[in-house]
Amino acid sequence: MKIFFIAIACVLAACSLQSCKTKPGGDYRGWKEYEEYLKDNFKIKTDTISNAYLYTIGVDDGCLCTQLNLNFVRDSCKKIRTDLQLILVGNKPNYSDQQLINYLKQSGYKIKVDSLSTIFKYGAGFGKPIFLHYKNGARVYGKNVNDLDFGILKKYINTLDD
């Protein structure tokens, strides 16, 4: 009977330790698939990232969503510019989107392009743009960004340490 109680105590201790693990904030759920995509297509290993923000935006559709996200980067991501990596998916941005992309490049933003849209092969939940934050190789925050989420994302960015 004593062994039984010891075993139960061990199980409860293990369960409580498991629940202490930090889960990333935000609503994004495709972390594993996205990390595989980064490794395969850009040779980025997230477990070695000291501090980075990854913002993946589709540019082929020419929709207002693309322009809203690029404008958000231009207007609200200056604080994190040096650690921000934009990943543009597609190869046919419309004229105004291309102008914004050129401006961001000239302003020092790092931009990678997935011109073949390979992200869709990974099931990484890329129906909307994706914003991710990694620190010390750990997942900190992830969000699928719809047009109504800019306020949430801006608030998150503004809470970050300088």
N, C-alpha and C positions, 0 to 999 in steps of 0.2 A: 504494500500500500504506500509506503514511503517513497518507493521508486516512481510510482504513479504520480504522486504530487510533485516530485522533482521534475519529472518529464513535462507535466503541465506548466510548471513555472518556467521551464526552458522555452517551451513553445510560446507562452505569453511574452516573455522577454524578447524573443526573436521577432514576434509580430510587432511589438512596440518599437523596436529598432527600425524595422522596415518602414513603419509609418512616419518615422522622423526624416526620411529622405526628402530632400527639397524637390518639389515638382515645379516645373517652369510655370510662370504666369501666362495669362492670355488664353485664347481658345484654340490655338493651332494643335492639330493632332498628327500630322504627317512627318514628325521629326526624323524618324529612322529612314524613311524613303528619301526625304530631302537631303539628308546627310550622305546617302549613297549617291544621289544625283550630283552633289557637289564634288565628291571624291572622284567619280568617274569622268565628269565633264570638265572640271576646273582644277583638279588635283588639290582641292581644299580638304584638309582633315580637320574637322571641327574640334577634336579632342586636343589639338595643339594651339587653338586660338586663345590669345590672352584677353582680347576684348574686341568684339566685332559686331556690327549690325549688318544684316543682309536684307535687302529689300528687292524682291523679285516682282517684276512688272511685265505684263504682256504688252507688246507694241504692235501686233499685227492687225488688230481689229479696227483701229482708227476710231475707237469709241471715246466718249467723254471721260470714261473711267481712266484711260491711259493718261490723258492730259491732266486730270485732277490729281492723280498720283505723282506725276512728274512735277506739277506745281507745288504739291505738298512737300516734296523733297527740296525744291528750290527755296520755299518760304519757311519751312519749319524744321529742317534737318541740319541747319548750319552748325548747331552745337555739337553734332556727332559726325560732321563731314569727314574728319580724318580717319575715323574708324568705320565709316559706312561703305559697304560694297553694294553697288546697284547691279542687279542681274536682269538684263532685258531679254525677254523671250520673244523670238520672232525676228523677221528681217524686213518688214515692210511698214515702218512707221509713217504716218502721214506727215505732210510738210510741217505743220505747227509742232507736232511731237518731235520731229527731227530737230527743229530749231531749239526746243527745250533741252533735248539730249546734248546738242552741241554746246549750249550755254553751261550745262552741268559739267561737261568735260573741261571746258575752259575755266570753270570755277574750282577745279581740283577734285571733283568727285571721281572715285574709281568706278569704272563701268566695265562689266564683262557682258558678252552677248552670247546667247544660246540661239543662234540663227536657225537651227534646225528644229527648235521647239522640243528637244529631247526630254524635257522635264515631264512631259505627258506620259512617257514610257514608264515612269517610276511610281505612279499613283501617289504623288506627294500632296494631293489636295490643292492643286493649282487652278481652282475655278475663279478665284479672286487673287489679287496681289498678296504676297506673303511678306511679313516683316518679322525677322527673327533677331534675337540678341543672345550672344554667347559671351561668357566671361570665364577665364581660366579653364577652358575646355568644357565648361558645363552649359547646359541649356538654361537660360534665364527667363526669356519671354518670347512668345510666339503668337502671331495674330494673322488671320486671314482678314485682309482689309477691304471692307466694302465702303461705298461712298459716304456712309453715315459714321464711319469709325475714325475719321481724322481727328476729331476732338479727343477721343480716348488715346489715340496714338501720340498726339501732341502733348497731352498731359503726362503720359509715360516718359517721353523724351525730356520734358521739362523737370521731371523728378530725378533725373540722372545726375550723378556727381560731375562736376566740371573736370 
